[in-house]
């Protein structure tokens, strides 16, 4: 008898959620005995699970929310790598960077400085903002377009530069 695979987490319409993709990649990494990849994905999936049970009631995260978790995990790896490097612990820094690379594969391609500048310029024009007091209005327009593709500090710096221009 042919058993059907699936169950509660069965795919609807052939679409794989980002969480399912992480789980499939984890299984493949374990089978391939890829320790770095499997430990990185395991930690990331546990962060996703923590986020799902964080509120008053358990909820399934959307792909966008899972992306935010992956982004936070990648940022932690970058910061840890910098800290290890500053302390002269090169091997740990290299490991953190390698884990960050694994996570980067799941994130949207980061915006180049030129792409970010053009999004900011368009938002400045659209909002009619000028000077530092226009920062909030411009950020409100820019944030949804750059979510997950540019670090918040980088975005704020670009907006500040455009308004000072």
N, C-alpha and C positions, 0 to 999 in steps of 0.2 A: 504494500500500500504506500502511495506517495503521500508523505506528510506535508502539510502546508506550513511554511515558515511564516512567522508574523506573530500576531497576538496584539496585546494592548499597544505596543509601539509600532504596529504595522504601518507601512507607508501609505499615504493617501495620495492617489493619483500619481504614483511614481516619484514624488518629490521626497528628497532626503532632507531632514532638518539638519541644521548645523551641529546640534548635539549628537544626532545619530552619526553624522560624518566623523565627529571626534571619536565616538565609540568604535566605529568601523576601523578608523586609522589606528586606534589603540590596539585592537585585536590583531591587525596586520603587523604592527610593531612588535607585539609580544611574540607572534609566530616567527617573525624574522630575527628574534632575539636582539632587537635594537633597544638597548637599555636606556639610552638618553631620550629617545623619542617616546618610549612607553612610559617612563617615569614623568616626563613633562606632560604628556596627555593625561595621565592618571591624576596628577595634581590639578590640572586645569578642569577636568571633569568633576573633581571633588569641589572645586571653587564654584562651578556651575550649580552643583547640587546644594551647596551652602546658600547660594543666592536664591534658589528655589524655595528653600524652607525658612528664609530669613524673616519674612513678614508674619502677619498674624495667621495666615493660612498658606499652605503649600500651593505653589502654582507652577505651571509649565512655562519656562522662559521662551520668549519669541526669539527668532534668529538674531534680531537686532540687540536684544538683551544679552544673549550668549556672546555676541561680538564684543559688547562692552566688557564682559567678564574677561574674555581673551585679551582684550586691549589692556585691562588693568594688570593681568598676569604678565603680559609682555613688558609693561612699564616697570613692574617690580623687578623683572630680570635685568633690564637696562640699568636701573638704579643700583641693584646688588652688584652687577658687574663693575660699575664705576667705583663703588665702595671697596670691593675687593682689590681692584687695580690700585686705588689710592693707598691701600694697606700693603701693597706689594705681593698680594696673593694671586699671582698670574694664572695658576691652574683653575682656581675657583672662578675667576673672572671669565676665563675662556669657556668654562662649563655653562655659566649663566648666559653668556652671549650665544652659545650653541642652542640652549633651550629657547632663547628669544627668537632665534632663526626658525625653530620648529613652529612656534606660535605665529610668527610673521606669515607663514604659509596659509593661515586661516583668515588673516586680516586683509581688508582692502588695501590696494597699493597706496602708499602714502603720497600725498600731494607734493609736487615739486614747489620750490619757492615761487616760480613764475605762475603756476596754477593758483596757488594760494593768493598771491598778489592780485591776480585778475578777479578772483571771487570777491576779495575785499574791496577792490576798486569799484566793482559793480554795486556792491552793497552800500558803499559810501555815496555813490551817485543816486541810488534808489532812495536812500533815507534822507538825502540832502543834509546830512550831518556835517558839522565842521568843528574842529577843536576837540579837546579832551572830553567835554561834556557830551559829545555825540557817541562816545564809546559804546554805551549800553545798547543804543538803537542799532548800531552797525553789528555788534556781536550777536544780537537777536536774529538778524538776517543771515549772518555768516554761519553760525553754529550748526543749523540743520544740514547745510551743504558740505561741511567739512567733518561731521561726526565720524569718528573712527579713522579718519584719513590724515589728521594733523593734530599734534599735541596742543593742548589748550594754551600753554605759555607761548608757543610759536604763533598761534592765531592772534592772541592778544597783542604780541609784539608787532605783528603785521598791521593790525588795525590801528595801533598807536602811531606807527610810522606813517600810515596813509593819512590819518587825521592831522598829524603834525605837518605833513607835506605842504 
